[in-house]
Amino acid sequence: MSVFAFPDSRLSPARRFACAVSIFLLAVLVFPASFSMAASPSAKAPPEPVITDPFPSVIQTAKKRAGRSFKPAETRVPEYLLSLSESQWQSIQFKPEESLWRKKPLLFDIELFHPGFIYNRQVTINIVDGGGQTELPFSPDMFSYTSKALAERVAQTLPGFAGFRIIYPLNSASSRDNVASFLGASYFHGVGKYARRGVNARGLAVNTALPEGEEIPYFREFWIVTPKPGDTSITVCALLDAPNLTGAYRYSITPGTSTVMDVESRIFLRKGSVWPQKIGIAPLTSMFLYSETENGRPGDYRPEVHNSDGLLFSNGEKAWYWAPLLNPSRLAVNTFPMENPRGFGLMQRDAFFDHYQDIGNRFDRKTSVWVEPQGDWGAGRIELIQIPSGEEIHDNITAFWVPDSLVPADGAEEPKVISLAYKLYWMTPGVTPHALGRVTGTRLVKNGETARFFIDFESEELKNLPEDFGLTSLVETP
């Protein structure tokens, strides 16, 4: 301890007082530093870490769930909602004034879907805003109901949400356009500028078109990251659940002429399970009823009815292939083996209204979707499944990548987790990911045992070729 003494006891009382004041002030300047350092540990707890990316936490949640057996969600959609018809369910409208960020200066907004009809699962929706995450509470005040009795039953049971859509001014600076939706199982979709919803995507396809039946994974929980003012991209994370698998997904969505989704996924094998016989990566689904190949259909005035007219893909050698779609008389499964695909997609190339003559469905504006793998996916196959259908309300076309073997992300000999990344391009119809000649029409003429195909190609390069330029055709059948 420091001791202060007056050097001269003969100082006058006034001088001694002045010295005492000076010494006191010096002590105040000297001692507080050590005092504040000693007191700091109990002064205030450090702030919570800022959450900007929930994906690492979602990965850990999926990994933890994989360590135990599958357990369906305890909360279920009430039966009175599942008994609604499609038109009754559609009459339950979300109120735009209840949208999540309506009063904030953001380009994005979120609107919610009500459960019911075929949407039989409640999903948890968390909002991440940098300071933490908050589960979005359900309220019947968010929706308008055409039936007072239905509104009262909903208020008593609080059935939760079925999904959500992302709103963005895509087609004009003042418009509120639905640029992406997540609704039902692991289904979601996006749209490009001035396009309409056509193709759907899924998080994962498991044992599709196998005799033992398909396993349907579903997204049970979402995390939506609140964008900043001026942001033109938004991030959504999702937790996938299924009897034999769990998964974590991150979607970075950038709306535009082609809306782009950067997808990153981790898929975990449940403890005690074996990998399914078939895993479909980046699955797409669409509808194909008939095209100009069949020269129309009796009793229907429309020349063509389809959301997509072909499967386009590019192999590791960057060769481009086109497989026109059909509505078969029985289940058709076509496989296209290759190594390290460069991309594949279900396309709507025919973008002329007069080819469809449907002012309501506007098939000429249906979105095309292109999958672009990030990195090498190894050996495998693109699988195209076409299911017989007599109505346009069914998605009867699906396509996805099936790996020959699963590459472990954890370094183990027997993989317990796989990791994949890819981009999804939701394009305006008629847009193609390459500038080469593209098939715009396929026609068939049968004469006894003989069939003749007439295939139309178009491109700017072909248009500029001289008439006597030699072209050859290479025909392959899967």
C-alpha positions in Angstrom: 0.0 0.0 0.0 1.3 3.5 -0.8 1.9 5.9 2.1 1.8 9.7 1.6 3.6 12.0 4.1 4.0 15.7 4.1 7.7 16.6 3.6 7.5 19.6 5.9 5.4 19.6 9.0 5.8 23.4 9.2 3.4 24.0 6.3 0.5 26.2 7.1 -3.0 24.6 7.5 -4.1 26.0 4.2 -1.0 24.6 2.4 -1.6 21.2 4.0 -5.2 21.2 2.9 -4.2 22.0 -0.7 -1.6 19.2 -0.7 -4.2 16.8 0.7 -6.6 17.6 -2.1 -3.9 17.1 -4.6 -2.9 13.8 -3.1 -6.6 12.7 -3.1 -7.0 13.5 -6.8 -3.8 11.7 -7.6 -5.1 8.6 -5.7 -8.3 8.8 -7.6 -6.4 8.8 -10.9 -4.1 6.0 -9.8 -6.4 3.5 -8.1 -9.5 3.2 -10.4 -7.6 1.3 -13.1 -6.8 -1.6 -10.9 -10.3 -1.4 -9.4 -12.1 -1.5 -12.7 -10.0 -4.4 -13.9 -10.9 -6.4 -10.8 -14.6 -5.6 -11.1 -14.9 -6.2 -14.9 -15.6 -10.0 -14.8 -18.8 -9.5 -12.9 -19.8 -6.2 -14.6 -21.7 -7.6 -17.7 -22.0 -10.9 -19.5 -20.6 -11.0 -23.1 -23.1 -10.6 -25.9 -24.6 -13.6 -27.5 -22.9 -14.6 -30.8 -24.6 -13.0 -33.8 -26.3 -15.6 -36.1 -25.8 -14.9 -39.7 -25.8 -18.4 -41.1 -28.0 -21.1 -39.5 -26.7 -23.8 -41.8 -24.0 -25.2 -39.4 -26.6 -25.5 -36.7 -29.1 -27.2 -39.0 -26.3 -29.7 -40.0 -25.8 -30.6 -36.4 -29.5 -31.0 -35.8 -29.8 -33.3 -38.8 -26.8 -35.3 -37.6 -28.3 -35.6 -34.1 -31.6 -36.8 -35.4 -29.8 -39.4 -37.5 -28.6 -40.9 -34.3 -32.0 -42.1 -33.3 -35.0 -43.8 -35.0 -37.5 -41.9 -37.0 -40.4 -40.4 -35.1 -43.2 -38.7 -37.0 -44.2 -35.2 -35.9 -46.5 -35.3 -32.9 -48.7 -32.4 -34.1 -50.9 -33.3 -37.1 -53.2 -31.3 -39.3 -56.8 -31.8 -38.2 -58.9 -34.1 -40.3 -61.5 -31.3 -41.0 -58.8 -29.4 -42.9 -57.6 -32.5 -44.8 -61.2 -33.2 -45.9 -61.3 -29.8 -47.8 -61.4 -29.9 -51.5 -58.7 -28.1 -53.5 -61.0 -25.1 -54.2 -62.0 -24.9 -50.6 -58.4 -24.9 -49.5 -57.5 -22.3 -52.1 -60.3 -20.0 -50.7 -58.3 -19.7 -47.5 -56.3 -16.6 -48.5 -53.3 -15.2 -46.7 -53.8 -11.5 -46.0 -51.0 -9.4 -47.7 -51.1 -6.9 -44.8 -50.0 -9.7 -42.5 -46.8 -10.4 -44.5 -43.7 -10.7 -42.5 -41.7 -7.7 -43.6 -44.4 -5.5 -45.0 -43.4 -2.5 -42.9 -39.7 -2.9 -43.4 -37.6 -1.3 -46.3 -36.7 -4.7 -47.8 -37.0 -6.0 -51.3 -38.2 -9.4 -50.0 -41.3 -10.4 -48.1 -42.7 -13.6 -46.8 -46.3 -14.9 -47.0 -47.6 -18.1 -45.5 -49.6 -21.2 -46.6 -52.4 -22.6 -44.6 -52.5 -26.4 -44.0 -55.3 -28.5 -45.5 -56.4 -30.5 -48.6 -53.3 -32.6 -49.5 -50.9 -30.5 -47.3 -51.0 -32.7 -44.2 -47.9 -31.7 -42.3 -47.2 -28.7 -40.1 -43.9 -27.1 -40.5 -41.9 -25.0 -38.1 -40.7 -21.6 -39.5 -37.9 -19.8 -37.7 -36.9 -16.2 -38.6 -33.2 -15.4 -38.2 -32.4 -11.8 -37.8 -28.7 -11.7 -36.7 -29.5 -11.3 -33.0 -31.0 -14.8 -32.8 -33.9 -16.8 -34.2 -37.6 -16.7 -33.4 -40.2 -19.3 -34.2 -43.0 -17.6 -36.2 -46.3 -18.1 -34.4 -49.5 -19.1 -36.2 -52.5 -16.9 -36.0 -55.9 -17.3 -37.8 -55.9 -13.5 -38.1 -53.2 -13.9 -40.9 -55.8 -15.6 -43.1 -59.3 -14.8 -44.5 -61.8 -17.6 -44.4 -65.0 -17.8 -46.5 -66.7 -19.8 -43.8 -67.2 -18.4 -40.3 -67.6 -21.9 -38.9 -64.2 -22.9 -40.4 -62.5 -19.8 -39.0 -63.9 -20.6 -35.5 -62.6 -24.2 -35.7 -59.2 -23.0 -36.8 -59.1 -20.5 -33.9 -59.7 -23.4 -31.5 -57.1 -25.9 -32.9 -54.3 -23.5 -34.3 -53.1 -25.9 -37.0 -49.8 -24.2 -37.8 -48.3 -23.5 -41.3 -48.0 -25.7 -44.3 -45.2 -23.7 -46.0 -44.4 -20.2 -47.3 -43.7 -18.2 -50.4 -41.1 -15.6 -51.1 -42.2 -12.2 -52.5 -40.0 -10.0 -54.6 -40.4 -7.2 -57.2 -39.4 -9.4 -60.1 -41.5 -8.2 -63.1 -41.5 -4.5 -62.1 -40.2 -2.2 -59.4 -43.7 -2.0 -57.8 -44.9 -5.6 -58.2 -45.1 -8.3 -55.5 -44.3 -11.5 -57.3 -44.1 -15.0 -56.0 -40.5 -15.9 -56.9 -40.2 -19.1 -54.8 -42.4 -21.3 -52.6 -41.8 -24.2 -50.3 -44.9 -26.3 -49.8 -45.7 -30.0 -49.3 -43.2 -32.8 -48.5 -39.8 -31.5 -49.8 -41.3 -29.7 -52.8 -40.4 -26.2 -53.8 -40.3 -24.1 -57.0 -39.1 -20.8 -58.4 -39.8 -18.7 -61.5 -37.9 -16.5 -63.9 -39.0 -13.1 -65.0 -42.4 -13.0 -66.7 -42.6 -16.8 -66.4 -45.2 -19.0 -64.7 -44.8 -21.9 -62.3 -44.3 -25.2 -64.2 -41.6 -27.5 -63.0 -41.3 -28.4 -59.3 -38.1 -29.5 -57.5 -37.7 -31.7 -54.4 -35.0 -32.0 -51.7 -34.5 -35.7 -52.4 -36.0 -38.6 -54.2 -35.8 -42.1 -52.5 -36.6 -45.4 -54.3 -38.8 -43.7 -56.9 -40.4 -46.2 -59.4 -39.3 -49.3 -57.5 -41.6 -52.2 -56.7 -41.2 -51.8 -52.9 -42.6 -48.3 -53.1 -41.2 -44.8 -52.7 -40.0 -43.2 -49.4 -41.2 -39.6 -49.2 -38.8 -37.3 -47.3 -40.2 -34.0 -46.1 -39.0 -30.7 -44.8 -40.1 -30.4 -41.2 -38.5 -27.1 -40.2 -37.2 -24.0 -41.9 -34.9 -21.1 -41.1 -35.4 -17.9 -43.1 -32.6 -15.4 -42.8 -33.8 -11.8 -42.7 -32.1 -9.9 -45.6 -30.7 -6.4 -45.2 -32.2 -3.3 -47.1 -31.0 -3.5 -50.7 -30.2 -7.2 -50.6 -31.1 -9.0 -53.8 -30.6 -12.5 -52.4 -32.2 -14.4 -49.6 -31.2 -17.5 -47.7 -33.4 -20.4 -46.5 -32.3 -23.4 -44.6 -34.3 -26.6 -44.2 -34.3 -29.7 -42.1 -35.2 -32.9 -44.0 -36.6 -35.9 -42.3 -37.5 -39.5 -43.5 -37.6 -43.0 -42.1 -34.0 -43.8 -43.1 -32.4 -40.5 -43.7 -32.1 -36.9 -42.4 -30.7 -33.9 -44.2 -29.7 -30.3 -43.9 -30.2 -27.9 -46.9 -29.3 -24.3 -47.6 -30.9 -22.4 -50.5 -29.4 -19.0 -51.5 -32.0 -17.5 -53.8 -31.4 -14.7 -56.3 -34.4 -13.6 -58.3 -33.8 -12.4 -61.9 -34.5 -13.1 -65.5 -33.3 -16.5 -64.5 -33.9 -17.0 -60.8 -30.9 -18.8 -59.4 -30.8 -21.1 -56.3 -27.4 -22.1 -54.9 -28.1 -25.4 -53.1 -25.9 -27.1 -50.5 -26.9 -30.3 -48.8 -25.8 -32.8 -46.2 -27.6 -36.1 -46.1 -27.2 -38.4 -43.1 -28.0 -42.1 -42.8 -30.0 -43.0 -39.7 -28.5 -45.2 -37.1 -29.4 -48.9 -37.8 -30.5 -48.1 -41.4 -28.9 -49.0 -44.8 -28.7 -46.7 -47.7 -31.8 -46.9 -49.9 -31.5 -48.8 -53.2 -31.9 -45.6 -55.2 -31.3 -42.0 -54.2 -32.3 -39.3 -56.6 -30.2 -36.1 -56.4 -31.7 -32.7 -57.5 -35.1 -34.3 -58.5 -37.4 -32.3 -60.8 -41.1 -33.0 -61.6 -43.3 -31.8 -64.3 -46.5 -32.5 -66.3 -46.7 -33.8 -69.9 -50.1 -34.8 -71.3 -49.6 -34.5 -75.1 -47.7 -32.5 -77.7 -47.8 -31.8 -81.5 -46.3 -35.3 -81.9 -49.7 -36.8 -81.3 -51.4 -34.1 -83.5 -53.7 -33.1 -80.7 -56.3 -35.1 -78.7 -59.9 -35.9 -79.6 -62.3 -33.7 -77.6 -59.7 -31.1 -76.6 -59.3 -27.9 -78.7 -55.7 -27.4 -77.5 -52.9 -28.6 -79.8 -50.5 -29.2 -76.9 -50.8 -29.6 -73.1 -47.5 -29.8 -71.1 -45.4 -27.9 -68.6 -42.2 -29.3 -70.1 -41.5 -30.8 -73.5 -38.1 -32.4 -73.1 -35.1 -33.5 -70.9 -31.9 -31.7 -71.8 -28.6 -32.8 -70.5 -24.8 -32.5 -71.0 -22.3 -35.1 -70.1 -18.7 -34.8 -68.9 -17.5 -34.3 -72.5 -19.9 -31.4 -72.8 -21.9 -33.0 -75.5 -25.6 -31.9 -75.4 -28.5 -34.3 -75.6 -32.3 -33.8 -76.0 -34.9 -36.4 -75.0 -38.5 -35.4 -76.0 -41.1 -36.3 -73.3 -44.1 -38.5 -73.9 -47.1 -39.7 -72.0 -46.6 -43.5 -72.2 -49.2 -46.2 -72.1 -47.3 -47.8 -69.2 -44.5 -46.8 -66.8 -41.4 -45.8 -68.7 -37.9 -45.5 -67.1 -35.1 -44.3 -69.2 -31.5 -44.1 -68.0 -28.6 -42.1 -69.4 -25.3 -43.3 -67.8 -22.3 -40.9 -67.7 -19.5 -39.6 -65.5 -19.5 -36.1 -64.0 -22.6 -34.6 -65.6 -22.3 -31.0 -66.5 -26.1 -30.4 -66.2 -29.6 -31.6 -66.8 -33.1 -30.1 -66.8 -36.7 -30.3 -67.8 -37.3 -27.6 -70.4 -40.3 -25.9 -72.0 -38.7 -24.9 -75.3 -42.0 -24.3 -77.2 -42.8 -20.7 -76.1 -45.5 -19.8 -78.7 -49.0 -19.2 -77.4 -50.7 -20.3 -80.7 -49.1 -23.8 -80.2 -51.2 -24.2 -77.0 -54.2 -21.9 -77.3 -54.8 -21.9 -73.6 -55.3 -18.4 -72.2 -55.8 -19.7 -68.7 -52.9 -22.0 -68.1 -50.5 -20.2 -70.4 -48.3 -23.2 -71.1 -46.2 -21.0 -73.3 -45.0 -19.1 -70.2 -44.0 -22.2 -68.0 -40.6 -22.1 -66.4 -37.8 -24.3 -67.5 -35.3 -25.6 -64.8 -31.6 -26.4 -65.3 -29.5 -28.2 -62.7 -25.8 -27.4 -62.7 -23.6 -29.6 -60.5 -20.9 -27.9 -58.4 -17.8 -30.1 -58.6 -17.6 -33.6 -60.0 -20.4 -36.0 -59.1 -18.6 -39.1 -60.4 -20.2 -42.0 -62.2 -23.9 -42.5 -62.3 -26.9 -41.9 -64.4 -29.6 -39.4 -65.2 -32.9 -41.1 -64.8 -36.1 -40.0 -66.6 -39.4 -41.5 -65.3 -42.6 -41.0 -67.3 -45.9 -42.1 -65.8 -49.1 -42.7 -67.8 -51.6 -39.9 -67.1 -55.1 -39.0 -68.3 -55.3 -35.6 -66.7 -53.1 -32.5 -66.6 -53.5 -32.0 -62.9 -50.8 -34.7 -62.2 -47.1 -34.3 -62.3 -46.2 -37.5 -64.3 -42.6 -36.7 -65.3 -39.6 -36.8 -63.0 -35.9 -36.6 -63.6 -32.9 -36.8 -61.2 -29.3 -37.9 -60.9 -28.6 -41.3 -59.4 -24.9 -41.9 -58.2 -23.4 -45.4 -58.8 -21.9 -45.2 -55.4 -22.1 -42.8 -52.5 -19.0 -40.8 -51.8 -18.6 -40.2 -48.1 -18.2 -36.6 -46.8 -16.8 -37.8 -43.5 -13.8 -39.8 -44.8 -15.2 -43.2 -43.6 -15.1 -46.3 -45.8 -18.8 -46.8 -45.4 -20.4 -43.3 -45.8 -22.8 -42.2 -43.1 -23.2 -38.7 -44.7 -23.0 -37.4 -48.3 -22.5 -33.8 -49.3 -23.5 -32.3 -52.6 -23.9 -28.8 -54.1 -25.6 -27.6 -57.2 -27.3 -24.6 -58.8 -30.9 -24.4 -60.0 -31.7 -22.0 -62.8 -35.4 -21.2 -63.1 -35.6 -19.9 -66.7 -38.1 -18.2 -68.9 -39.5 -20.6 -71.4 -37.6 -20.7 -74.7 -34.3 -19.9 -72.9 -31.6 -22.5 -73.3 -28.3 -23.0 -71.4 -26.4 -23.3 -74.7 -26.2 -21.5 -78.0 -26.1 -24.6 -80.2 -28.9 -25.9 -82.4 -31.9 -26.9 -80.3 -34.8 -29.2 -81.0 -38.0 -27.2 -81.2 -40.4 -29.9 -82.6 -40.6 -33.7 -82.9 -43.2 -35.4 -85.1 -43.9 -39.0 -85.8 -45.4 -40.8 -88.8 -46.1 -44.5 -88.6 -46.6 -46.7 -91.7 -47.0 -50.4 -90.7 -43.8 -51.5 -89.1 -42.0 -48.3 -90.1 -41.8 -45.1 -88.1 -40.4 -41.8 -89.4 -39.4 -39.0 -87.1 -39.3 -35.3 -88.2 -37.2 -33.3 -85.9 -36.9 -29.5 -86.2 -33.7 -27.7 -85.0 -33.3 -24.0 -84.6 -30.5 -21.6 -83.5 -28.9 -18.4 -84.7 -25.9 -20.3 -86.0 -28.1 -22.7 -88.0 -30.0 -19.8 -89.4 -26.8 -18.3 -90.8 -25.5 -21.6 -92.5 -25.7 -21.7 -96.3 -28.3 -24.0 -97.7 -25.8 -26.4 -99.2 -23.9 -26.8 -95.9 -23.5 -30.5 -95.1 -25.2 -31.6 -91.9 -25.2 -35.1 -90.5 -27.5 -36.7 -87.9 -26.5 -39.0 -85.0 -29.4 -40.9 -83.5 -29.1 -42.8 -80.2 -31.8 -44.7 -78.3 -31.6 -45.2 -74.6 
